[in-house]
C-alpha cells in the first residue's frame, strides 16, 4: 500500500462524489417546479461537483509524477463567479415577474433592484 | 496497483456518464424552460458540465494541456451568462 495507490483511490473517490453532486444538481434543475426553486439546484454543480473533479485532477497530477496545482485557479474563479451569475439570474426572474415579488424590506421603501430613481420616474 | 487502476477506470467511466447525462437533462430544461431565466440557467449549467468533461478528459489521458481549455471555458461561460442576463434586464449589453 504505497502512497501512489492511496492517491489513486482518493482520485476515484473524489470523482465519484463529484459525479453524484452533478447528477443531483441536474435532476433538481429538471424536476423542481418554480423558477426561483430551480435556481438553487445547479449551484451544487458549479461548486462542489466541479470542485471535486478539479481536486481529483490535482491529486492525479501528483500521482503520475507531474505535480501541478494550477487547477486551484479555476476553482477560485468558479467559486467567485457562481454567486454573481446566480444573482443576475434571480434579478431576471424578479424583473420578468417569473416569481412572486419579494415582500418589502422592514426598514426602507423597496428593494434596491426594484427602486427607480426620482429623475427616471415617467411623468 | 492493478486493482487501484481498475477502480480509477470505473470511476472515470461513472463520471463521464454522469456528465453526459447532465448535459442531456439540462438540454431538456433548455427546450422546455417556461421562462427566459430558466433558459439562461440551463445554458450556464451546460457550460459548467462541458468544463467538467474537459477536466475529466485531462485526467483520463494524463495530459496537462486541458487546464488552459478549462480556464477559458470558465471565463467565457461567466461572461456569456452575465451578457445574456443583462440583455434581458436592460435590452442592451453595453450602454
Backbone of each chain as ProteinMPNN parsed JSONL, in Angstrom:
{"seq_chain_A": "XXXXXXXXXXXXXXXXXXXXXXXXXXXXXXXXXXXXXXXXXXXXXXXXXXXXXXXXXXXXXXXXXXXXXXXXXXXXXXXXXXXXXXXXXXXXXXXXXXXXXXXXXXXXXXXXXXXXXXXXXXX", "coords_chain_A": {"N_chain_A": [[0.854, -1.184, 0.0], [1.376, 1.61, -1.149], [2.06, 5.188, -1.367], [1.21, 6.038, -3.834], [-0.832, 4.307, -4.581], [-2.76, 4.819, -2.627], [-3.272, 7.473, -3.316], [-4.441, 7.087, -5.852], [-6.805, 5.816, -5.114], [-7.979, 7.918, -3.681], [-8.348, 9.787, -5.738], [-10.258, 8.403, -7.294], [-12.422, 8.26, -5.492], [-12.999, 11.009, -5.135], [-13.809, 11.639, -7.723], [-16.15, 10.099, -7.919], [-17.752, 11.21, -5.893], [-17.998, 13.829, -6.876], [-19.368, 13.349, -9.326], [-21.758, 12.384, -8.33], [-22.788, 14.677, -7.032], [-23.093, 16.305, -9.274], [-25.071, 14.943, -10.714], [-27.222, 15.103, -8.878], [-27.651, 17.896, -8.801], [-28.395, 18.431, -11.477], [-30.672, 16.889, -11.828], [-32.3, 18.182, -9.994], [-32.502, 20.659, -11.301], [-34.119, 19.875, -13.4], [-36.453, 18.829, -12.216], [-37.703, 20.482, -10.262], [-40.399, 22.862, -9.676], [-40.618, 25.627, -9.918], [-39.388, 28.748, -10.898], [-37.555, 30.207, -9.197], [-36.96, 28.254, -7.316], [-35.774, 26.383, -8.907], [-33.453, 27.693, -9.43], [-31.634, 27.275, -7.356], [-30.652, 24.696, -7.453], [-28.609, 23.98, -9.537], [-26.37, 25.291, -8.525], [-24.976, 23.624, -6.897], [-23.755, 21.951, -8.732], [-21.937, 23.736, -9.83], [-20.2, 24.397, -7.714], [-19.525, 22.276, -5.637], [-19.526, 19.935, -7.227], [-17.868, 20.422, -9.597], [-15.695, 21.327, -8.155], [-14.827, 19.03, -6.781], [-14.081, 17.453, -8.99], [-11.929, 18.969, -9.969], [-10.222, 18.826, -7.777], [-9.662, 16.101, -7.855], [-8.233, 16.099, -10.228], [-5.961, 17.574, -9.486], [-4.802, 15.891, -7.496], [-4.348, 13.654, -9.042], [-2.408, 14.606, -10.795], [-0.235, 14.82, -9.079], [0.006, 12.184, -8.61], [0.817, 10.887, -10.97], [3.318, 11.853, -11.187], [3.792, 14.381, -12.252], [3.661, 17.076, -10.843], [1.25, 19.632, -10.266], [-0.503, 22.551, -9.388], [-2.242, 24.319, -10.531], [-4.899, 24.056, -11.111], [-6.277, 25.057, -9.007], [-6.708, 27.701, -9.611], [-8.856, 27.729, -11.467], [-10.778, 26.722, -9.726], [-10.981, 28.758, -7.767], [-11.864, 30.851, -9.397], [-14.369, 29.869, -10.274], [-15.7, 29.637, -7.812], [-15.894, 32.289, -7.123], [-17.398, 33.43, -9.205], [-19.817, 32.024, -9.4], [-21.915, 32.788, -7.453], [-22.366, 35.378, -8.437], [-23.391, 35.11, -11.044], [-25.678, 33.675, -10.378], [-27.03, 35.591, -8.905], [-27.555, 37.454, -10.937], [-29.323, 35.951, -12.537], [-31.419, 35.599, -10.766], [-32.256, 38.257, -10.534], [-33.203, 38.612, -13.144], [-35.391, 36.875, -13.028], [-36.964, 38.179, -11.085], [-37.521, 40.658, -12.292], [-38.794, 39.935, -14.639], [-41.147, 39.052, -13.658], [-41.349, 36.343, -13.104], [-41.489, 35.087, -10.741], [-42.961, 35.359, -7.45], [-43.156, 38.746, -6.383], [-40.701, 39.844, -4.103], [-41.399, 40.246, -0.554], [-41.792, 43.502, 0.963], [-38.948, 45.245, 2.299], [-37.983, 45.461, 5.861], [-37.163, 48.053, 6.775], [-36.529, 50.097, 4.7], [-38.052, 51.653, 1.773], [-38.299, 50.089, -0.682], [-36.857, 47.234, -2.433], [-33.478, 47.455, -3.632], [-33.025, 46.699, -6.27], [-35.478, 46.982, -7.418], [-35.911, 49.624, -7.237], [-36.629, 52.84, -8.508], [-34.931, 55.624, -9.707], [-35.578, 59.1, -8.823], [-35.459, 60.946, -10.911], [-35.958, 59.357, -13.064], [-38.535, 58.553, -13.089], [-41.492, 58.028, -14.866], [-43.361, 60.641, -16.232]], "CA_chain_A": [[0.0, 0.0, 0.0], [2.223, 2.792, -1.215], [1.355, 6.472, -1.43], [0.587, 6.199, -5.154], [-2.09, 3.554, -4.613], [-3.727, 5.58, -1.824], [-3.652, 8.62, -4.131], [-5.367, 6.65, -6.895], [-8.125, 5.616, -4.508], [-8.573, 9.232, -3.352], [-8.818, 10.359, -7.007], [-11.501, 7.736, -7.696], [-13.499, 8.669, -4.584], [-13.403, 12.388, -5.445], [-14.56, 11.629, -8.986], [-17.497, 9.557, -7.707], [-18.523, 12.203, -5.13], [-18.319, 14.927, -7.787], [-20.41, 12.994, -10.292], [-23.017, 12.315, -7.592], [-23.32, 16.033, -6.854], [-23.53, 16.818, -10.577], [-26.363, 14.331, -11.043], [-28.256, 15.664, -8.003], [-27.953, 19.254, -9.224], [-29.078, 18.499, -12.764], [-32.028, 16.373, -11.635], [-33.037, 19.269, -9.37], [-32.816, 21.648, -12.348], [-35.193, 19.379, -14.257], [-37.669, 18.374, -11.546], [-38.406, 21.48, -9.458], [-41.498, 23.414, -10.474], [-40.733, 27.06, -9.698], [-38.093, 29.26, -11.399], [-36.615, 30.545, -8.126], [-36.514, 26.999, -6.702], [-34.854, 25.761, -9.859], [-32.182, 28.423, -9.461], [-30.65, 26.899, -6.342], [-30.11, 23.343, -7.631], [-27.343, 23.838, -10.274], [-25.192, 25.86, -7.871], [-24.185, 22.488, -6.404], [-22.905, 21.513, -9.841], [-20.853, 24.672, -10.052], [-19.218, 24.482, -6.636], [-18.997, 21.016, -5.087], [-19.28, 18.949, -8.281], [-16.664, 20.734, -10.351], [-14.587, 21.406, -7.207], [-14.31, 17.679, -6.558], [-13.374, 16.997, -10.2], [-10.637, 19.659, -10.046], [-9.38, 18.242, -6.725], [-9.194, 14.82, -8.39], [-7.209, 16.402, -11.238], [-4.717, 17.969, -8.786], [-4.185, 14.723, -6.851], [-3.872, 12.767, -10.105], [-1.161, 15.126, -11.351], [0.828, 14.409, -8.168], [0.074, 10.724, -8.651], [1.557, 10.419, -12.139], [4.673, 12.376, -11.133], [3.93, 15.702, -12.866], [2.832, 17.853, -9.917], [0.809, 20.973, -10.653], [-1.664, 22.944, -8.586], [-2.919, 25.499, -11.078], [-6.362, 23.896, -11.158], [-6.84, 25.905, -7.947], [-7.127, 28.95, -10.24], [-10.22, 27.531, -11.964], [-11.661, 26.55, -8.57], [-11.226, 30.07, -7.176], [-12.678, 31.63, -10.33], [-15.751, 29.375, -10.253], [-16.327, 29.952, -6.533], [-16.209, 33.713, -7.074], [-18.385, 33.868, -10.19], [-21.105, 31.324, -9.314], [-22.959, 33.615, -6.843], [-22.677, 36.573, -9.223], [-24.32, 34.766, -12.126], [-26.952, 33.313, -9.765], [-27.695, 36.848, -8.569], [-28.096, 38.041, -12.17], [-30.487, 35.189, -12.999], [-32.513, 35.914, -9.844], [-32.774, 39.568, -10.927], [-34.02, 38.411, -14.341], [-36.663, 36.285, -12.611], [-37.787, 39.167, -10.378], [-37.995, 41.717, -13.174], [-39.73, 39.393, -15.629], [-42.312, 38.577, -12.907], [-41.428, 34.887, -13.178], [-41.742, 34.6, -9.391], [-43.655, 36.38, -6.673], [-42.3, 39.848, -5.983], [-40.344, 39.644, -2.698], [-42.064, 41.173, 0.372], [-40.995, 44.719, 1.111], [-37.99, 45.13, 3.412], [-38.52, 46.021, 7.104], [-36.884, 49.469, 7.053], [-36.611, 51.035, 3.593], [-39.269, 51.592, 0.996], [-38.346, 48.959, -1.602], [-35.553, 46.641, -2.689], [-32.703, 48.357, -4.482], [-33.116, 46.349, -7.689], [-36.768, 47.441, -7.925], [-36.012, 51.057, -6.991], [-36.479, 53.714, -9.674], [-34.51, 56.968, -9.269], [-36.661, 60.074, -8.97], [-35.447, 61.63, -12.209], [-36.328, 58.438, -14.133], [-39.949, 58.201, -12.995], [-42.218, 58.544, -16.023], [-44.348, 61.652, -15.833]], "C_chain_A": [[0.891, 1.235, 0.0], [1.379, 4.048, -1.333], [0.615, 6.633, -2.76], [-0.763, 5.496, -5.192], [-3.162, 4.288, -3.813], [-4.209, 6.798, -2.605], [-4.64, 8.243, -5.217], [-6.76, 6.425, -6.328], [-8.788, 6.943, -4.173], [-9.105, 9.9, -4.615], [-10.147, 9.747, -7.401], [-12.655, 8.177, -6.811], [-13.952, 10.09, -4.886], [-14.212, 12.439, -6.731], [-15.986, 11.152, -8.745], [-18.351, 10.554, -6.923], [-18.938, 13.358, -6.041], [-19.412, 14.574, -8.759], [-21.751, 12.845, -9.599], [-23.628, 13.694, -7.404], [-23.816, 16.602, -8.176], [-24.89, 16.245, -10.946], [-27.479, 14.926, -10.199], [-28.656, 17.062, -8.47], [-28.752, 19.297, -10.511], [-30.489, 17.936, -12.661], [-32.894, 17.424, -10.95], [-33.416, 20.335, -10.382], [-33.995, 21.188, -13.185], [-36.495, 19.208, -13.496], [-38.397, 19.443, -10.748], [-39.392, 22.235, -10.326], [-41.696, 24.914, -10.255], [-39.398, 27.679, -10.118], [-37.091, 29.602, -10.31], [-36.119, 29.295, -7.407], [-35.506, 26.299, -7.597], [-33.477, 26.414, -9.818], [-31.17, 27.832, -8.497], [-30.018, 25.549, -6.631], [-28.764, 23.326, -8.369], [-26.153, 24.536, -9.626], [-24.338, 24.769, -7.237], [-23.261, 21.962, -7.497], [-21.689, 22.419, -9.957], [-19.802, 24.665, -8.964], [-18.684, 23.109, -6.233], [-18.652, 20.034, -6.198], [-17.985, 19.205, -9.012], [-15.465, 20.849, -9.427], [-13.979, 20.045, -6.94], [-13.554, 17.164, -7.781], [-12.003, 17.668, -10.307], [-9.677, 19.151, -8.979], [-8.813, 16.899, -7.19], [-8.088, 15.047, -9.412], [-5.887, 16.778, -10.58], [-4.024, 16.737, -8.212], [-3.633, 13.766, -7.908], [-2.561, 13.26, -10.703], [0.019, 14.822, -10.422], [1.09, 12.917, -8.29], [0.939, 10.226, -9.806], [2.925, 11.075, -12.227], [4.896, 13.676, -11.859], [3.129, 16.69, -12.025], [2.505, 19.241, -10.43], [-0.424, 21.3, -9.835], [-2.441, 24.07, -9.237], [-4.386, 25.265, -11.379], [-7.05, 24.71, -10.065], [-7.339, 27.233, -8.51], [-8.559, 28.845, -10.753], [-11.193, 27.438, -10.805], [-12.004, 27.908, -7.961], [-12.121, 30.905, -8.083], [-14.133, 31.191, -10.286], [-16.434, 29.745, -8.942], [-16.677, 31.425, -6.446], [-17.375, 34.035, -8.004], [-19.726, 33.182, -10.067], [-22.18, 32.162, -8.613], [-23.33, 34.823, -7.675], [-23.664, 36.223, -10.332], [-25.668, 34.334, -11.562], [-27.741, 34.562, -9.393], [-28.299, 37.499, -9.81], [-29.342, 37.298, -12.63], [-31.683, 35.438, -12.084], [-33.115, 37.272, -10.167], [-33.643, 39.456, -12.169], [-35.376, 37.85, -13.951], [-37.561, 37.323, -11.946], [-38.366, 40.173, -11.362], [-38.926, 41.212, -14.256], [-40.99, 38.864, -14.972], [-42.485, 37.073, -13.045], [-41.679, 34.28, -11.807], [-42.566, 35.66, -8.687], [-42.676, 37.492, -6.341], [-41.974, 39.701, -4.497], [-41.061, 40.634, -1.796], [-41.174, 42.36, 0.673], [-40.125, 44.622, 2.364], [-38.506, 45.841, 4.666], [-38.291, 47.522, 7.264], [-37.186, 50.37, 5.865], [-37.888, 50.811, 2.791], [-39.345, 50.36, 0.121], [-36.945, 48.401, -1.769], [-34.804, 47.465, -3.723], [-32.833, 47.997, -5.952], [-34.437, 46.788, -8.289], [-36.92, 48.953, -7.809], [-35.808, 51.833, -8.286], [-36.046, 55.086, -9.173], [-35.56, 58.014, -9.61], [-36.677, 60.714, -10.354], [-35.839, 60.698, -13.354], [-37.807, 58.071, -14.089], [-40.703, 58.842, -14.165], [-43.294, 59.512, -15.56], [-45.605, 61.558, -16.663]], "O_chain_A": [[1.126, 1.833, 1.05], [0.151, 3.988, -1.39], [-0.441, 7.261, -2.829], [-1.724, 6.015, -5.76], [-4.314, 4.382, -4.237], [-5.393, 7.132, -2.575], [-5.581, 8.991, -5.483], [-7.764, 6.779, -6.947], [-9.997, 7.101, -4.347], [-10.175, 10.509, -4.593], [-11.068, 10.461, -7.797], [-13.75, 8.441, -7.308], [-15.152, 10.365, -4.896], [-15.185, 13.187, -6.828], [-16.932, 11.72, -9.293], [-19.529, 10.738, -7.231], [-20.081, 13.814, -5.994], [-20.302, 15.388, -9.01], [-22.786, 13.14, -10.197], [-24.831, 13.876, -7.588], [-24.83, 17.298, -8.214], [-25.762, 16.965, -11.432], [-28.557, 15.226, -10.714], [-29.842, 17.386, -8.531], [-29.68, 20.095, -10.642], [-31.405, 18.431, -13.318], [-34.076, 17.56, -11.267], [-34.527, 20.865, -10.336], [-34.792, 22.011, -13.637], [-37.562, 19.423, -14.073], [-39.609, 19.333, -10.563], [-39.262, 22.262, -11.55], [-42.811, 25.419, -10.39], [-38.352, 27.167, -9.719], [-35.901, 29.325, -10.462], [-34.982, 29.266, -6.936], [-34.531, 25.709, -7.132], [-32.467, 25.782, -10.127], [-29.969, 27.87, -8.769], [-28.941, 25.264, -6.108], [-27.83, 22.7, -7.866], [-25.03, 24.399, -10.112], [-23.133, 24.943, -7.053], [-22.124, 21.576, -7.225], [-20.565, 21.956, -10.152], [-18.627, 24.902, -9.244], [-17.513, 22.81, -6.465], [-17.617, 19.371, -6.14], [-17.104, 18.346, -9.061], [-14.345, 20.522, -9.82], [-12.757, 19.908, -6.876], [-12.514, 16.519, -7.645], [-11.026, 17.025, -10.688], [-8.474, 19.049, -9.217], [-7.644, 16.593, -6.956], [-7.121, 14.288, -9.466], [-4.82, 16.367, -11.037], [-2.823, 16.544, -8.404], [-2.589, 13.145, -7.708], [-1.701, 12.461, -11.074], [1.135, 14.594, -10.888], [2.211, 12.442, -8.107], [1.698, 9.269, -9.655], [3.633, 10.892, -13.218], [6.042, 14.068, -12.078], [2.042, 17.106, -12.429], [3.367, 19.941, -10.962], [-1.282, 20.446, -9.612], [-3.234, 24.727, -8.562], [-5.066, 26.174, -11.856], [-8.237, 25.019, -10.162], [-8.271, 27.829, -7.97], [-9.379, 29.733, -10.519], [-12.293, 27.988, -10.862], [-13.167, 28.187, -7.671], [-13.029, 31.587, -7.608], [-15.035, 32.029, -10.263], [-17.605, 30.124, -8.94], [-17.643, 31.792, -5.778], [-18.25, 34.823, -7.644], [-20.713, 33.704, -10.585], [-23.29, 32.246, -9.139], [-24.479, 35.265, -7.64], [-24.647, 36.933, -10.546], [-26.701, 34.587, -12.181], [-28.962, 34.601, -9.541], [-29.408, 38.031, -9.761], [-30.312, 37.92, -13.064], [-32.823, 35.486, -12.547], [-34.331, 37.445, -10.091], [-34.685, 40.104, -12.265], [-36.402, 38.287, -14.473], [-38.766, 37.36, -12.197], [-39.548, 40.51, -11.291], [-39.764, 41.966, -14.75], [-41.832, 38.279, -15.654], [-43.608, 36.571, -13.098], [-42.039, 33.108, -11.7], [-42.839, 36.723, -9.244], [-41.508, 37.232, -6.052], [-42.879, 39.456, -3.7], [-41.315, 41.763, -2.218], [-39.949, 42.25, 0.645], [-40.509, 44.004, 3.356], [-39.362, 46.72, 4.569], [-39.141, 48.208, 7.833], [-37.99, 51.296, 5.975], [-38.686, 49.92, 3.081], [-40.345, 49.643, 0.16], [-35.967, 48.997, -1.317], [-35.414, 48.097, -4.585], [-32.762, 48.88, -6.807], [-34.545, 46.957, -9.503], [-37.934, 49.509, -8.229], [-34.914, 51.516, -9.071], [-36.707, 55.663, -8.31], [-36.334, 57.851, -10.554], [-37.739, 60.993, -10.911], [-36.037, 61.151, -14.481], [-38.286, 57.349, -14.963], [-40.571, 60.039, -14.422], [-44.038, 59.235, -14.619], [-46.538, 62.334, -16.46]]}, "seq_chain_B": "XXXXXXXXXXXXXXXXXXXXXXXXXXXXXXXXXXXXXXXXXXXXXXXXXXXXXXXXXXXXXXXXXXXXXXXXXXXXXXXXXXXXXXXXXXXXXXX", "coords_chain_B": {"N_chain_B": [[-1.862, -2.416, -7.127], [-2.894, -2.848, -9.685], [-5.543, -3.267, -9.062], [-6.221, -0.759, -8.018], [-5.92, 0.822, -10.316], [-7.912, -0.254, -11.918], [-10.14, 0.487, -10.402], [-9.962, 3.258, -10.629], [-10.446, 3.506, -13.369], [-13.106, 2.63, -13.521], [-14.321, 4.623, -11.969], [-13.782, 6.86, -13.565], [-15.331, 6.212, -15.81], [-17.894, 6.266, -14.678], [-18.037, 8.991, -14.035], [-17.866, 10.206, -16.56], [-20.284, 9.275, -17.658], [-22.121, 10.453, -15.898], [-21.679, 13.177, -16.384], [-22.378, 13.386, -19.097], [-25.067, 12.653, -18.973], [-25.919, 14.777, -17.442], [-25.564, 16.903, -19.26], [-27.529, 16.167, -21.149], [-29.924, 16.251, -19.636], [-29.98, 18.941, -18.812], [-30.24, 20.067, -21.281], [-32.801, 19.284, -21.923], [-34.188, 20.896, -20.084], [-33.504, 23.325, -21.174], [-34.93, 23.302, -23.578], [-37.593, 22.974, -22.689], [-37.968, 25.003, -20.742], [-39.983, 27.328, -19.221], [-39.652, 30.089, -18.619], [-37.424, 32.854, -19.452], [-35.321, 33.09, -17.679], [-34.931, 30.471, -16.8], [-33.901, 29.341, -19.116], [-31.454, 30.664, -19.41], [-30.216, 29.727, -17.108], [-30.071, 26.99, -17.651], [-28.305, 27.017, -19.826], [-26.024, 27.984, -18.546], [-25.491, 25.893, -16.77], [-24.915, 23.926, -18.643], [-22.532, 24.877, -19.737], [-20.857, 24.642, -17.49], [-20.908, 21.901, -17.13], [-19.633, 21.095, -19.469], [-17.11, 22.072, -18.951], [-16.402, 20.364, -16.848], [-16.33, 17.952, -18.269], [-14.092, 18.402, -19.902], [-12.067, 18.584, -17.963], [-12.153, 16.006, -16.83], [-11.503, 14.518, -19.056], [-8.862, 15.31, -19.31], [-7.792, 14.085, -16.993], [-8.17, 11.441, -17.733], [-6.492, 11.093, -19.959], [-4.095, 11.846, -18.911], [-2.834, 14.312, -19.394], [-1.581, 17.672, -19.277], [-2.416, 19.844, -20.719], [-5.1, 20.376, -20.967], [-5.844, 22.052, -18.94], [-5.724, 24.778, -19.614], [-7.719, 24.975, -21.527], [-9.953, 24.452, -19.915], [-9.889, 26.661, -18.186], [-10.344, 28.773, -19.991], [-12.917, 28.086, -20.879], [-14.333, 28.405, -18.488], [-14.101, 31.2, -18.013], [-15.305, 32.317, -20.352], [-17.838, 31.235, -20.129], [-18.865, 32.456, -17.796], [-18.873, 35.16, -18.608], [-20.647, 35.066, -20.786], [-23.023, 34.267, -19.543], [-23.543, 36.484, -17.871], [-23.81, 38.438, -19.846], [-26.089, 37.563, -21.266], [-28.074, 37.689, -19.241], [-27.993, 40.403, -18.672], [-28.752, 41.481, -21.085], [-31.417, 40.702, -21.191], [-32.373, 42.05, -18.963], [-31.827, 44.827, -19.42], [-32.105, 45.309, -22.141], [-29.919, 45.836, -23.623], [-26.399, 45.341, -23.979], [-23.913, 46.665, -23.643], [-23.994, 49.852, -22.539]], "CA_chain_B": [[-1.806, -1.33, -8.109], [-3.826, -3.144, -10.779], [-6.887, -3.052, -8.525], [-6.446, 0.689, -7.926], [-6.109, 1.359, -11.669], [-9.257, -0.637, -12.371], [-11.099, 1.325, -9.68], [-9.913, 4.588, -11.245], [-11.116, 3.451, -14.675], [-14.553, 2.58, -13.293], [-14.757, 5.947, -11.511], [-13.769, 7.762, -14.727], [-16.492, 5.903, -16.649], [-19.089, 6.788, -13.991], [-18.062, 10.453, -14.142], [-18.226, 10.561, -17.941], [-21.716, 9.038, -17.863], [-22.879, 11.452, -15.143], [-21.592, 14.478, -17.056], [-23.16, 13.344, -20.333], [-26.465, 12.688, -18.563], [-26.184, 16.148, -17.025], [-25.764, 17.716, -20.468], [-28.809, 15.846, -21.792], [-31.039, 16.72, -18.815], [-30.101, 20.398, -18.847], [-30.758, 20.462, -22.592], [-34.256, 19.163, -21.829], [-34.692, 22.099, -19.421], [-33.327, 24.435, -22.115], [-36.017, 23.278, -24.558], [-38.875, 23.166, -22.016], [-37.923, 26.189, -19.894], [-41.067, 28.279, -19.493], [-39.215, 31.485, -18.573], [-36.092, 33.062, -20.021], [-34.34, 32.826, -16.627], [-34.627, 29.039, -16.821], [-33.05, 29.021, -20.268], [-30.089, 31.118, -19.089], [-29.676, 28.83, -16.094], [-29.725, 25.722, -18.299], [-27.089, 27.235, -20.613], [-24.912, 28.101, -17.601], [-25.186, 24.536, -16.303], [-24.275, 23.173, -19.729], [-21.138, 25.324, -19.831], [-20.092, 24.078, -16.368], [-20.741, 20.467, -17.399], [-18.61, 20.94, -20.508], [-15.828, 22.267, -18.256], [-16.108, 19.115, -16.143], [-15.937, 16.943, -19.261], [-12.716, 18.663, -20.328], [-11.168, 18.241, -16.859], [-12.093, 14.547, -16.683], [-10.73, 14.031, -20.205], [-7.459, 15.515, -18.963], [-7.377, 13.025, -16.061], [-8.175, 10.168, -18.455], [-5.334, 10.981, -20.844], [-2.884, 12.192, -18.186], [-2.197, 15.434, -20.091], [-1.793, 18.912, -18.535], [-2.8, 20.949, -21.59], [-6.523, 20.666, -20.853], [-6.09, 23.078, -17.923], [-5.992, 26.084, -20.222], [-9.05, 24.896, -22.141], [-10.958, 24.568, -18.862], [-9.901, 28.043, -17.694], [-11.007, 29.611, -20.997], [-14.356, 27.799, -20.873], [-14.916, 29.004, -17.286], [-14.232, 32.649, -18.173], [-16.291, 32.647, -21.383], [-19.165, 30.878, -19.63], [-19.349, 33.511, -16.893], [-19.155, 36.385, -19.355], [-21.85, 34.91, -21.607], [-24.191, 34.274, -18.659], [-23.817, 37.862, -17.467], [-24.276, 39.188, -21.009], [-27.477, 37.186, -21.562], [-28.961, 38.221, -18.208], [-28.033, 41.851, -18.798], [-29.542, 41.808, -22.287], [-32.832, 40.58, -20.871], [-32.751, 43.065, -17.982], [-31.73, 46.209, -19.875], [-32.31, 45.446, -23.57], [-28.666, 46.248, -24.223], [-25.334, 44.748, -23.185], [-23.023, 47.774, -23.284], [-24.794, 51.074, -22.775]], "C_chain_B": [[-2.796, -1.568, -9.243], [-5.264, -2.891, -10.326], [-7.214, -1.564, -8.469], [-6.682, 1.274, -9.312], [-7.482, 0.992, -12.22], [-10.329, 0.223, -11.713], [-11.15, 2.724, -10.287], [-10.625, 4.585, -12.595], [-12.625, 3.418, -14.515], [-15.075, 3.948, -12.874], [-14.781, 6.94, -12.66], [-14.978, 7.504, -15.619], [-17.766, 6.446, -16.017], [-19.179, 8.296, -14.16], [-18.417, 10.902, -15.548], [-19.726, 10.396, -18.161], [-22.548, 10.101, -17.145], [-22.855, 12.799, -15.852], [-22.404, 14.493, -18.342], [-24.642, 13.388, -20.031], [-26.86, 14.094, -18.122], [-26.392, 17.066, -18.22], [-27.136, 17.456, -21.074], [-29.972, 16.426, -20.982], [-31.138, 18.24, -18.837], [-30.504, 20.872, -20.234], [-32.271, 20.295, -22.645], [-34.851, 20.403, -21.167], [-34.56, 23.304, -20.343], [-34.458, 24.472, -23.124], [-37.351, 23.576, -23.878], [-39.011, 24.576, -21.466], [-38.999, 27.205, -20.104], [-40.59, 29.731, -19.482], [-37.807, 31.612, -19.146], [-35.003, 32.845, -18.972], [-33.951, 31.355, -16.576], [-33.695, 28.688, -17.966], [-31.624, 29.475, -20.015], [-29.438, 30.171, -18.106], [-29.255, 27.493, -16.713], [-28.455, 25.876, -19.133], [-25.864, 27.318, -19.717], [-24.495, 26.72, -17.096], [-24.499, 23.709, -17.38], [-22.818, 23.578, -19.895], [-20.307, 24.685, -18.72], [-19.891, 22.581, -16.566], [-19.681, 20.224, -18.466], [-17.217, 21.116, -19.915], [-15.419, 20.994, -17.512], [-15.68, 18.011, -17.092], [-14.487, 17.128, -19.686], [-11.735, 18.259, -19.236], [-11.024, 16.729, -16.736], [-11.358, 13.919, -17.865], [-9.236, 14.197, -19.965], [-6.951, 14.464, -17.997], [-7.229, 11.707, -16.812], [-6.929, 9.994, -19.308], [-4.025, 11.314, -20.148], [-2.107, 13.343, -18.808], [-2.532, 16.712, -19.323], [-2.409, 20.014, -19.383], [-4.259, 21.345, -21.395], [-6.832, 21.709, -19.794], [-6.455, 24.401, -18.558], [-7.349, 26.112, -20.9], [-10.121, 25.109, -21.087], [-11.039, 25.992, -18.34], [-10.613, 28.964, -18.68], [-12.504, 29.37, -20.998], [-15.021, 28.44, -19.66], [-15.126, 30.498, -17.477], [-15.302, 33.003, -19.199], [-17.703, 32.314, -20.909], [-19.718, 31.939, -18.706], [-19.733, 34.756, -17.667], [-20.432, 36.236, -20.179], [-23.098, 34.867, -20.741], [-24.569, 35.695, -18.264], [-24.348, 38.665, -18.646], [-25.722, 38.846, -21.338], [-28.437, 37.792, -20.537], [-29.104, 39.727, -18.348], [-28.832, 42.274, -20.034], [-31.026, 41.713, -21.982], [-33.263, 41.68, -19.901], [-32.835, 44.445, -18.606], [-32.03, 46.388, -21.354], [-31.059, 45.836, -24.317], [-27.546, 45.677, -23.365], [-24.374, 45.825, -22.712], [-23.76, 49.061, -23.593], [-23.873, 52.266, -22.962]], "O_chain_B": [[-3.455, -0.64, -9.712], [-6.091, -2.38, -11.081], [-8.317, -1.145, -8.818], [-7.55, 2.131, -9.478], [-8.135, 1.793, -12.889], [-11.294, 0.638, -12.355], [-12.223, 3.308, -10.443], [-11.325, 5.539, -12.934], [-13.351, 4.078, -15.259], [-16.121, 4.395, -13.344], [-15.683, 7.773, -12.741], [-15.587, 8.444, -16.129], [-18.617, 7.013, -16.702], [-20.261, 8.831, -14.399], [-19.173, 11.857, -15.728], [-20.37, 11.253, -18.767], [-23.54, 10.594, -17.682], [-23.872, 13.489, -15.921], [-23.051, 15.493, -18.654], [-25.402, 14.064, -20.725], [-27.972, 14.552, -18.383], [-27.287, 17.912, -18.208], [-27.833, 18.391, -21.468], [-30.893, 17.017, -21.546], [-32.241, 18.786, -18.875], [-31.055, 21.964, -20.369], [-32.958, 21.06, -23.322], [-35.88, 20.914, -21.608], [-35.397, 24.206, -20.31], [-34.91, 25.553, -23.499], [-38.158, 24.339, -24.409], [-40.015, 25.255, -21.683], [-38.95, 27.919, -21.106], [-41.085, 30.535, -20.272], [-37.092, 30.623, -19.305], [-33.885, 32.462, -19.315], [-32.789, 31.021, -16.34], [-32.809, 27.846, -17.82], [-30.678, 28.765, -20.359], [-28.259, 29.842, -18.236], [-28.22, 26.932, -16.352], [-27.617, 24.975, -19.152], [-24.799, 26.803, -20.057], [-23.307, 26.413, -17.005], [-23.619, 22.898, -17.09], [-21.963, 22.734, -20.162], [-19.187, 24.236, -18.962], [-18.841, 22.042, -16.218], [-18.917, 19.262, -18.381], [-16.269, 20.429, -20.298], [-14.256, 20.593, -17.536], [-14.786, 17.225, -16.779], [-13.74, 16.159, -19.819], [-10.695, 17.665, -19.523], [-9.917, 16.218, -16.56], [-10.672, 12.909, -17.706], [-8.437, 13.347, -20.357], [-5.824, 13.989, -18.134], [-6.291, 10.946, -16.57], [-6.368, 8.902, -19.384], [-2.953, 11.098, -20.714], [-0.876, 13.364, -18.764], [-3.629, 16.839, -18.779], [-2.879, 21.015, -18.844], [-4.629, 22.496, -21.623], [-7.955, 22.211, -19.737], [-7.38, 25.077, -18.108], [-8.051, 27.122, -20.865], [-11.082, 25.846, -21.31], [-12.133, 26.491, -18.076], [-11.389, 29.83, -18.278], [-13.286, 30.314, -21.103], [-16.131, 28.961, -19.763], [-16.191, 31.022, -17.151], [-16.122, 33.889, -18.955], [-18.655, 33.019, -21.242], [-20.892, 32.296, -18.799], [-20.785, 35.347, -17.423], [-21.22, 37.178, -20.265], [-24.141, 35.378, -21.151], [-25.738, 36.076, -18.308], [-25.245, 39.49, -18.473], [-26.507, 39.738, -21.658], [-29.479, 38.338, -20.899], [-30.192, 40.273, -18.169], [-29.506, 43.305, -20.022], [-31.813, 42.536, -22.45], [-34.38, 42.189, -19.996], [-33.799, 45.172, -18.364], [-32.197, 47.524, -21.799], [-31.114, 46.136, -25.509], [-27.71, 45.537, -22.153], [-24.053, 45.9, -21.526], [-24.108, 49.338, -24.741], [-24.344, 53.384, -23.171]]}, "name": "protein", "num_of_chains": 2, "seq": "XXXXXXXXXXXXXXXXXXXXXXXXXXXXXXXXXXXXXXXXXXXXXXXXXXXXXXXXXXXXXXXXXXXXXXXXXXXXXXXXXXXXXXXXXXXXXXXXXXXXXXXXXXXXXXXXXXXXXXXXXXXXXXXXXXXXXXXXXXXXXXXXXXXXXXXXXXXXXXXXXXXXXXXXXXXXXXXXXXXXXXXXXXXXXXXXXXXXXXXXXXXXXXXXXXXXXXXXXX"}
